[in-house]
Amino acid sequence: MKKVYITSTSCLSSVGADKQLTWQGIQEGRSGIKKVKQLGFIEDIYAGQIEDTSIEVQWSKLNISGVYTRLEKMLILALKPIIDKKKPSAKSQLILATTKGNISDLAHTGATGADINVMIQRIADLFGFSTLPIVVCNACVSGILAVSVGKRMIQMGECDDAYILAGDELTPFVVSGFNSFQAMSDEPCRPFDVTRKGVTLGEATAAIHLSSEHKEHTVAFEVIGEASIADANHISGPSRTGEGLYLSIQGALREAGITAEQVDLVSAHGTATNYNDEMESIAFDRCALATTPIHSLKGYFGHTLGAAGLLELVMVIESMLHNQLVVSRGYEVSGVSRVLNMITTKSTLPLNIALKTASGFGGSNTALLIAKRN
């Protein structure tokens, strides 16, 4: 079976206009979450929104002609640095992870304008992809599930390499949906904390390149294990026993051929809802990962939906490159039934193997293990 590596990464977030600025902001403890008013609601909400001016400033540097939506610009800004390092070949695969795509265009252009397949084809054409792009749309696990899809396609010989792109934007449609569940916090989210009140939404885009090859004497990150199991518990509520996430983690560990004790870092989904965080704590405890350093990055970005898994994976890779543990922002006192080793202070530690997890509506769960290779 071919080994598959993450050879380059990129992102655009409310914390920073590119990967370096995002990583720097997190190191400084800065959050992109603030009160926003532009979503058509009477009450202001806290959200990780990217300033339009930031997007336009970055976009103006690309010198790209044509008319693109706000989200398309965000996706292109994330993908361009990856393309600049490695141009796609005739057998390169582009995979997009998103939950809603251009949903804000539905009222203006109709179904065609909001079609996710149409959106990603425009981006594929812009960058010269020959193959038909693939869309992964599986709630909040989409970002890292797309990595699993790309890895498997490379291993099966379906493509030479894969460009994984993920993104979602804040829209009244999305905010209304979460608000209808009464799951939104009236303050910045506090994952796993006893005072948590619910989710804070955000927006972001991220991109990575997957390949079975990597340059010698350079650091790359091998995808050593992955699995995705649906617990089929409820349309919006996770399993009370963490069954789907537990089985996903066990599957990833089994493929990697390692034990839980060999994992140096867990980057949890950590949405700050009562049910999600409790479910994750149970799953981690069942997998013997409760003592492993754990964080949620939602306190920096908010929940960026289809982008969340990939954006947070990009930051996990930065953590591993720098052997730097990132504080789980917003966490002070445990609010879950299992005792977890939440990261509360900035510190250094050899980070060679990391686990990224995600869980979402419909009982979806995905676990991804990466290992640092020199």
Residue, then its C-alpha position, 0 to 999 in steps of 0.5 A: m500500500k502506498k504511503v501518502y504524505i501531506t506535502s504543503t498546507s495553506c489557510l485563510s481565517s479570521v485570525g490571519a490572512d494566511k497560514q503564517l499569520t494565523w499560526q502567529g495569532i494563535q501563538e499570541g493567544r489571539s482569537g478571531i471571534k468578535k461581535v458581528k452585525q452583518l448577518g441580518f439579525i436584530e441581536d449581534i452575535y459572536a462569530g469568527q468572521i473574516e473582514d471583507t477588506s482583508i479578503e479584497v486586499q489579498w485578492s487584489k494581489l492575485n491579478i485574476s480576472g473574472v467574477y467570483t463570489r466571496l466564498e470562491k475568492m476565499l477558496i482560491l486564496a487558500l488554494k493558490p499557495i499550494i498550486d504555486k508549489k506544485k502545479p496539477s498534472a493530468k492525473s491530479q484530483l481536486i476535492l472540495a469539502t464544504t457544507k453549504g458552498n454558495i448558499s448565499d447566492l440562492a436568492h440571487t442566481g437560483a439553484t444553478g448559482a448555488d450548485i456546489n459542483v458548479m462552484i468547484q468546477r470554476i475553480a478547477d478550470l481556473f487552475g487547470f485541473s483535467t479531472l472532474p472535481i469531487v465534492v465531499c459534503n458530510a456535515c462538520v466532518s467534511g474537511i478531514l473526511a476529504v483527506s481520507v478520500g484523497k488518501r484512498m484515491i492515491q492508494m488505489g491508483e485513481c489519481d497521482d496526487a490530490y489537492i484538498l480544499a475546504g471552506d464555508e462562509l457565515t451566512p444568515f441561512v447557516v446562522s439561522g439553522f444553528n440558532s433553531f437548535q438553540a445551540m449558539s452561545d451568547e459569548p465566545c465559545r468555551p469548549f469542554d469548560v463547565t461554563r460553556k453555552g454552545v457553539t460560536l460559528g466562524e468562516a475559513t478556507a484551507a488547503i493541503h496537497l497529498s502525494s505518495e512522494h515527498k522531497e528527501h531531507t524535508v519534513a512531511f506528514e504521513v497520513i498513517g491511519e483514518a476511519s469514518i463511522a456514523d453512529a446513526n444515533h440522531i439527526s443532530g444529537p451524537s451518541r451518548t456513549g461516543e460509539g461512532l467516534y470511538l470506533s473511528i479512532q480505533g479504526a485509525l489506530r488499527e490502520a496505523g498499527i500503533t497504540a493510543e499511548q503513541v499519540d502525542l496530541v489530540s486535536a478534538h472537534g470541541t464545539a462547546t455544546n453540552y452533548n458534543d463535548e461530553m460525547e467526545s470526552i467519553a470516546f477519548d476516555r474509552c480509547a485510552l487517550a484521556t491523559t494525552p494532551i488535548h485541545s479544541l481550536k474552536g475558541y480561536f476560529g469558531h466552528t468553521l463547518g466544512a472547513a473546520g477539520l482541514l483548517e485545524l489539521v493545518m494548525v496541528i501540522e504547525s504545532m508538530l513542526h514547532n513542537q509547540l502545544v497550543v492552548s485550548r482557548g476558553y477552557e478553565v474548569s472541566g465541564v465533562s464527565r471524563v477527566l481529560n488532559m486539556i492544554t491550558t498553558k503554552s509549552t513545548l513537547p516532541l510531537n511526532i504523532a497527532l490525532k485529529t477528530a471531527s463529529g457532525f450532524g447525522g452521527s458522522n465521525t472521522a478520525l485522522l492520524i498523521a506522523k512527522r517524517n523527516 
